[in-house]
Amino acid sequence: MSEHYRFHELFAQLGLPNSAADIAAFLQRHRPLPNDVLLADAPFWDASQAQFIREKKQQDAPEWIQLIDQLSEALREPAPSHSALGATRVLALSGSLRQASFNTALAHAAKALAPQGLQLEVATLHGIPLYDGDLEASQGIPPAVQALKAQILQADALLLVTPEYNNGVPGVFKNAIDWLSRADGKAIFAQRPTGLIGASMGGFGTLSSQTAWLPTLKLLGVRLYSGGSVLVSRAQNAFDAQGALIDAAGQKNLAAYLAGFEEFVLQAQAR
Ligand SMILES: Cc1cc2nc3c(=O)[nH]c(=O)nc-3n(C[C@H](O)[C@H](O)[C@H](O)COP(=O)(O)O)c2cc1C
């Protein structure tokens, strides 16, 4: 029996897939949960899952408490490093909260088209509050920002997937980057190999917003990949209703971009 199988019933109770492989994948995806974030406050639960965990903890419910504590402990362990997995790990961060976002769809397309040696994980900005210096002073860095920081630090590289609003950077995305810059921005961004791609409904495919990101990325000190560009224009025609990238030229360009990006990340690591 796999060491993770003990969580089988708890995962079923939480409405999650609960084979040993599912549980292992869940742990790999969400590790490490920072020590100062309670399990019930982890950003990956929905409201009812968080409530279940919180209630059982408060009630000290004998049938669940041990498993909940063990799951919490298992999630604190560091994620396996890229060398252990034999792959270059990239975190693709979508800058749109929209459920049917073209940019989140583009991030998933990148995952599907990534070369074999590149393991790409998709993250979104859900749960990150508006930056407020008073909130930071009274409560510190919010849990969702800390969790995103942990995801970025686990990866070898960052792929920003940006929408375009009014020829510029979307406030939601900039807000998240601003929060991250307050959560030890140097460790998160300085010298980090970073790619920038995007999709928009207009004819220039985020050309303006990608340009508008440059001063911020320069200040943060990332190593920006400039060997190619992905500007998905008229996104409403490039993706199908399920969010699959159906434009053949777009697929080819994205695959070529990712191959070049992988090379760039490997070279950056070798330096
Ligand atoms: C406030 C706002 C401003 C926009 N400005 C632009 C723009 O300047 N250029 C453009 O191509 N599309 C613009 N759009 C359309 C976006 O490309 C479209 O909403 C797209 O779906 C956003 O990305 P998402 O699908 O990932 O959420 C704008 C949309 C909004 C909501």
PDBQT file of the ligand as one rigid body, heavy atoms in Angstrom, charges set to zero:
ROOT
HETATM    1  C1  LIG A 301     -10.967  46.659 -19.338  1.00  0.00    +0.000 C 
HETATM    2  C2  LIG A 301     -10.626  45.943 -20.598  1.00  0.00    +0.000 A 
HETATM    3  C3  LIG A 301      -9.796  46.539 -21.510  1.00  0.00    +0.000 A 
HETATM    4  C4  LIG A 301      -9.421  45.859 -22.672  1.00  0.00    +0.000 A 
HETATM    5  N1  LIG A 301      -8.507  46.412 -23.500  1.00  0.00    +0.000 NA
HETATM    6  C5  LIG A 301      -8.021  45.691 -24.537  1.00  0.00    +0.000 A 
HETATM    7  C6  LIG A 301      -6.931  46.176 -25.327  1.00  0.00    +0.000 A 
HETATM    8  O1  LIG A 301      -6.401  47.242 -25.107  1.00  0.00    +0.000 OA
HETATM    9  N2  LIG A 301      -6.477  45.398 -26.338  1.00  0.00    +0.000 N 
HETATM   10  C7  LIG A 301      -7.035  44.175 -26.627  1.00  0.00    +0.000 A 
HETATM   11  O2  LIG A 301      -6.583  43.508 -27.552  1.00  0.00    +0.000 OA
HETATM   12  N3  LIG A 301      -8.067  43.684 -25.890  1.00  0.00    +0.000 NA
HETATM   13  C8  LIG A 301      -8.559  44.408 -24.850  1.00  0.00    +0.000 A 
HETATM   14  N4  LIG A 301      -9.578  43.919 -24.077  1.00  0.00    +0.000 N 
HETATM   15  C9  LIG A 301     -10.190  42.643 -24.449  1.00  0.00    +0.000 C 
HETATM   16  C10 LIG A 301      -9.393  41.493 -23.884  1.00  0.00    +0.000 C 
HETATM   17  O3  LIG A 301      -8.414  41.113 -24.826  1.00  0.00    +0.000 OA
HETATM   18  C11 LIG A 301     -10.351  40.323 -23.590  1.00  0.00    +0.000 C 
HETATM   19  O4  LIG A 301     -11.292  40.717 -22.611  1.00  0.00    +0.000 OA
HETATM   20  C12 LIG A 301      -9.628  39.084 -23.161  1.00  0.00    +0.000 C 
HETATM   21  O5  LIG A 301     -10.568  38.045 -23.134  1.00  0.00    +0.000 OA
HETATM   22  C13 LIG A 301      -8.968  39.246 -21.790  1.00  0.00    +0.000 C 
HETATM   23  O6  LIG A 301      -8.177  38.132 -21.464  1.00  0.00    +0.000 OA
HETATM   24  P1  LIG A 301      -8.737  36.831 -20.725  1.00  0.00    +0.000 P 
HETATM   25  O7  LIG A 301      -9.609  36.116 -21.716  1.00  0.00    +0.000 OA
HETATM   26  O8  LIG A 301      -7.527  36.048 -20.393  1.00  0.00    +0.000 OA
HETATM   27  O9  LIG A 301      -9.522  37.279 -19.528  1.00  0.00    +0.000 OA
HETATM   28  C14 LIG A 301      -9.962  44.587 -22.928  1.00  0.00    +0.000 A 
HETATM   29  C15 LIG A 301     -10.829  44.010 -22.002  1.00  0.00    +0.000 A 
HETATM   30  C16 LIG A 301     -11.144  44.661 -20.850  1.00  0.00    +0.000 A 
HETATM   31  C17 LIG A 301     -12.038  43.983 -19.837  1.00  0.00    +0.000 C 
ENDROOT
TORSDOF 0
